[in-house]
């Protein structure tokens, strides 16, 4: 069964790697680089101003660490058919689940390492202690996360719900106590409590795997839910088979749609406006990038980072909205409309003009708020609207012509 898990794991990783190249594209990496740079600059300036008199430092770190412990689920990689075809191998599933448990630790351990490292400057600033406490903290977090996944492992066995609920309660209490002791007393005590919780969960899980039968339906349902959440995130960047973007009514946009004249000259304007306002793929993308740019502008008071954040946000929103042009290609009825097909291009240009101008107004207002009505703030405002005008007037028609010619 160990070899079987390795084979299934390789297939799963190969599938994920196919999606990763669409997620970690050049545009996303540029945005992440700018965002992390701005956040790091803001964080560094903030830490320099903090002293041990800042009483909220330790509670913030404790809440952050406790919240991150809930990231990452037990990845069993099981499928619906396993409940039938692997049932005769249930006694041998212990080896399979042990490999699944170890595999599930990789990503959470890396995430905890990054979060713990990022929190250390704040910890040192508000406590006056040294960075050597980091090694105790990471042991505490890793031990608690390992115990948490062991609790999840107990939950996929039959006749074990009472023990599972008790184990989960013990894990929650032990996590709070160990993090609190590490931050407020001495880190060694936190390590002792976390190690005790992990050992207890290990003993309880070993007994469960030996004595209880597997709950195949629960195990498969939990894995399907985990994959659904993962695919929903990937679907924000590229199409995932079996995952369809949600369309919402959004009655509060009816007034906007009502301002579009219902005549033959505005057929595609109305259709594209409805697609943009009611689809999570396009509206959600524009909102997320706008919010990210706003946060970056608020966190920096320097000219160049603010300018790059604003201009990059405008460009990425515009570039990511270009696929809206092909939204109605699959609909036969649109080819029967007695309207000029060139209306599609003009409608997309009009839509992106409104969207990018609206985003530009928001970013310009935030930049003026962050930098003040100064020369730098006014220059950023002018360049924002200049970029919108250049994109809509020159780049967009040429780009849409190439898309239509494919």
N, C-alpha and C positions, 0 to 999 in steps of 0.2 A: 504493500500500500504506500510505502514511502516513495518508491519509484513512480507509482501512479500519480501521486501528488506532484512530484517534480515535473512530470509530463504535462499535467494540467496547468501548473504554474507557468511553464514556458509558453504555452499557448496563450494564457492570459496576458503575460508580459509582452508577447509579440503583438497582441491586439492593442494593448495600451500604447505601445511605441508608435503604432500607426497613427494614433490620435495625437500623441505628444508633439509631433512635428507641425501640426496645425495650431496647437495651443501656444507653444513656445516659438512663434514666428518672430520675424525681425521687429514688427510693430509692437508686439506684446513685450518683447525684451527691452525695447527702447522706453516704453511706458514704465515698466518695472524699474529700470535703471534710474529714470528721473524721479519716480515716486520714492524709491529707497534712498536716493541721494538727498532729496528734500526732507524726508522723514529723519534721516540720520543727522542732518544739519540741525533740524529743529530739536531733536532729542539731545544732541551734544550741547547746544546752547542752554537748554532747560536744565540739564544735570549740573552745569557749571554754577547755576544760580541757587541750587538747592543746598540746604544745610541740615544737620540732625534735628533741627527744630521743626522740620516738615514732617508732621505726624502721620500724614496719609501715605507716605512712601511705602512702608511695609504692608499695610492693607492692600494697596494697589498691586504689589508684587504677589501677595498671597492669593488674591482673587484671580489674577492672570494665570498663575501656575495651576490653581485648582481647576480653572476652566479648560486649560489645555489638556488636562488629564482625560477629558471626555472625547478628545479627538482620536479618530482611528477605531475601527470596529474589527471584530474577529473575522478574518477573511478565510472562509472555509472553501470557497470556489466550488461549492456543490451545485448540482443542477437538478431539475425536476425528476429526470429519469433515474437519478441515483437512488431514490426511495424504492425503486423496483429492482434495478439491476445490481445495486450494491448491498441490498438487504442480506443476502447470504454471507456477505463479508463483514457484517456488523461487528463481530468479535475482533476483527483486524483493523477496525477504524481508529483505534487508539493511536496507532503509529501515524496514520494519515492526519489526525487532528493535532498531534504533537508538532508535525511539520507545519501545519497551517498556523498553529499558535506562534511558532518561531518566526514564520514569514510575516505575521501580522505585527510583530514588534518593530520591524525595521523602520517604517515611515514614522510612527509615533516617537521612536527614540531619537531620530534625526530632528524632528520638530521640537521635541523637548530640549534637545541640546542647543538649538538656535534660540529658543525663547529664554532659556536660562542664561545663555551668554548675553543676550540683549538686555536682560534685567539687571545684570551685575553692576554696571556703572551707577544705576539708580540706587541699588542696594548699598554700595560703598558710600555714595554721597549722603544718604540719609541715616546711615548707622555708624560711619567712621571705621568700619572693619576693613579687612583686606580681601583681595580677590581670591585668596586661597580657599575661602569658604565655598567657592564654586564647585569644587570636587565633592563636597558633602551634599550640596544641593542637587547636583545631577544624579547622584546615587539615590537620594530620596525620591526624586521624580521618576527615575527609571524603575525603581522597586515598586512604587505605587502604580505605575502604568502596567507593569508586568502582572501585578495582583489584580488590576481591573480587568485585564483580558482573561485571566483565570476565572474570574467571576462570570464573565460572559460565556466562557466554556461550560461552566456548570449549568447555565440556563438552557442549554440545548439537549438536556437529558430529561427523560420522563420521571414522574414521581419524585421530583426534586425541587419543586417550586418553593416550598417553605424554607429549605436550606439555601436556595438561591437568593431569596429575599433577605434572609439573615446575613448571608455573605455580603450582599450588596450594601446593607446597612453598616456592617462592620468596616467595609472598605471605605465608604463615605466618611464615617467617623474617624477612622484611622488616618485618612488623607488630610482631613482638616487639622487633626491634632499634630501630626508629624510636620506639616507645613508651618503651623503656628509655632511649634517648639523650635524649628530650625530658624525662623525669623526673629523670634522674640527671646529665646533662651540661648541655647547653644546648638549648632547644627548637628553635633554628634547624637543628641537625643532624638532628633528627627530621623536620623539614619537608623537608630535602634527600633523606633516604632514602625517605620516603613518596612524594615527587614522582617519584623515580627508579623506584620500584616501579610507580606508576600509569602512568608513561610506557611502561615496558617491557610492561605488560599491555595497554596501548592498541595498541602496535605489533603485539604477538603476536595480539591479537584481530582487528585489521584484516586481517592476513595470513590468519588462519583463515577469516574470513568470505568472503574473496576466493577462496581455493584449495580449501576443503573443502566437501563436500555436507552438507546438514542431516540430523541424526538425528531424524526426525519423531517416532518412538515415544518416545525419551528426552525430547524437549522436551515432548511432551504429557503423559507420565507425571509429570514434575517439576511441571508446572503443576497437574495433578490432585492431587498430594500437597500442594502449597501451599494450594490451595483447601480441601482436606479438613481441614487443620489450622485454617484460618481459620473454616470452618463449624463445626468441633467447638467452638471457643471461643464462637461466636455461639450455638450450641445450648445453652450453659449458661444463657442468658437467655431465649431464645424458641425455638419449634420451627422447625427448618430442614427444608424438604422434602428427603427423601433421607438425612437424618441421624437415626438412631435412638439414643436413649440406651442405654448398655450395662447389662445386668443381670448381676450376678456372684453366684456361689454363696455365698460368705462363710460357710464352715462354722463359723467362730468365733462367729457369732450364733445358731447352732442352740440353744444353751442358753437364750438369751433367748426365742426363739420357743417353746421347750418348756415355758416357764412359763405360757403361755396355755392355759386349759382348752379342750379340743376338744369343745365342745358348741354347741348352736344359739344360745346367747346371745352367743357370742364369734366368730361367723362373720366379721363385718366387722372386728373387732378383729384377728383373725389375718391377714386379707387385707391390711389397711392396714399392719400391722407388717411383713409380708413385702415389700410394695412399698417401704416406707421404708428398710428395712435392706439390700435387694439392688439398689436402683436408684441409680445415680450422680447422677441429677437431684436427688433429695431429700436423701439422706444426704450427698452431696458438698457440696451447698449449705449444709447445717447445719454441717458440719465446717469449710468454708472461712470462713464468717462467724464461727464461734466462735474459730478460730485467729487471724483478723484482730483480733477484739476482745481476745483474750488478749495479743497483741503490743502493741496500743495501751495496754492497762492496765499492761503491764510497762515501757513507755517513758515513762510519765508518773507523776508523784507528786503531781499537782494534783487537787483534788476535782472540779471541774466537768468537765474533759476526761474523767476516768475515769468519772464518772457518765453523761455523755452517750454515751460509747462503749459502756458496758454496756447501758444502756436501749435504745439504737438497735439494737444487735445482737439483743437479744431480740425487739424489734418486727419487724425485717426478717426474721428466721428464721421467726417466726410468720406473717407476711404472705405470705412466699414459699412456705410449705408449704400454704397454703389450697387450691391446685389439686389436691391429692391427693384431695380429696373426689370428683372426677369421674373417677378413674382406672378405674373399672369400669363406666362408663356404656355403653361400647361392647360389653360382654360380655352376650350374651343369657342365658347360664346364670344370672347373678346375679339376673335378674328372675324366674327360676323357683324360686329358693330359698324354702322354706317358712319364711321368717323375716320379721319386721316390718321394712319399709323404713326406719323411723325409727332402726334400729340403725346405719345409716350415719353419721348425725349424732353419735350417742353415741360411736361408735368413733373418729371423727376427733377429737372433744373429748378422749377418753381418751388417744389417741396424742399429740396436741399437749401435753397436760398432762405426760406423761412426758418428752417431748423437751425442752420448755421448762424444766421443773424441773431436768432433768439439765444443760442449758446454764447455767441460773441457778446451780447448785451450783458449776460450774467457774468461772464469772465471779466469783462471790462469793469463792471461795477465792483466786483470783488477785488480786482487789482487796484482800483482807486481807493477802496477801503483799506487794503493792506499797506499800500505804499503811500497813500495820501494823494491829494490833488497836487502832485509835483511833476517835474519834468519826466521822471521815469514812469510814473503812472500814466501820464498822457501819451508818452511814446508807445507804451504797451497797448493802450486803447486804440491808437491809430493803426498800429501794425496788426492788431486782431481783425479789424474791419477791412484792412487792406488785403489780408490773407483770404478772408471770406470772399471779397470781390474778385480777386484773381482766380481763385479756385472755381467759382461759379461762372465767371465770364469766359475764361480761357481753357482751363484744364478739363472741367466737367463735360462740355460739349464734345471735345475730342475723345475723351475716355468713353462716353456713352456711344459714340459712333463706332469705336472699336468693339465694344461689347455687342452692339447690334449686328455687327458684321461677322461675328463668330458663328 
